[in-house]
Amino acid sequence: MPGILRVLTRRVAPVVRTQTANLGHRPAQAKIGAVETSVSLGLFSLAILGPSGWILAHLEDYKKKE
């Protein structure tokens, strides 16, 4: 088993070391304003918290066995 691991690490390690992240080296092309940031954060929060809030608000309706 250790022999197999040595062979695998010799073949895989150089590939892993040569991979680089795909990061930009320049500043952003357009500045994002405070209004755009707050609207996007608000919509994102609504999309995440909205369904769970709906379920919690109507929890008593879900408990009924009709």
C-alpha positions in Angstrom: 0.0 0.0 0.0 2.7 2.6 0.8 4.2 1.9 -2.7 1.0 2.8 -4.4 0.7 6.0 -2.3 4.2 7.0 -3.3 3.5 6.6 -7.0 0.2 8.5 -6.7 1.8 11.4 -4.9 4.6 11.7 -7.4 2.2 11.8 -10.3 -0.5 14.0 -8.6 1.5 16.5 -6.6 3.1 18.4 -9.5 -0.3 18.9 -11.1 -1.7 20.2 -7.9 1.2 22.6 -7.3 1.0 24.1 -10.8 -2.7 25.1 -10.6 -3.3 28.8 -10.0 -6.3 30.7 -9.1 -8.2 32.7 -11.8 -8.0 36.1 -10.1 -8.1 39.5 -11.7 -5.1 41.8 -11.4 -6.9 45.0 -12.2 -9.4 47.1 -10.3 -13.1 46.6 -11.1 -14.4 48.1 -14.3 -17.3 49.9 -12.6 -17.8 51.0 -9.0 -20.9 49.6 -7.3 -22.8 52.2 -5.4 -24.3 52.1 -1.9 -27.9 51.9 -3.3 -27.1 49.0 -5.6 -25.3 47.2 -2.7 -28.2 47.7 -0.3 -30.8 46.6 -2.9 -28.9 43.5 -3.7 -28.4 42.6 0.0 -32.0 43.2 0.7 -33.2 41.0 -2.2 -30.7 38.3 -1.2 -31.9 38.4 2.4 -35.6 38.3 1.3 -34.8 35.3 -0.9 -33.2 33.4 1.9 -35.3 34.5 4.9 -38.7 34.9 3.2 -39.7 31.2 2.8 -38.6 30.4 6.3 -40.5 33.4 7.7 -43.6 32.3 5.8 -43.4 28.8 7.3 -42.9 30.1 10.8 -45.8 32.6 10.4 -48.1 29.9 9.3 -46.9 27.1 11.6 -50.3 26.8 13.4 -52.0 26.2 10.0 -49.6 23.4 9.2 -50.2 21.7 12.5 -53.9 21.3 11.9 -55.1 17.9 10.7 -58.1 18.5 8.5 
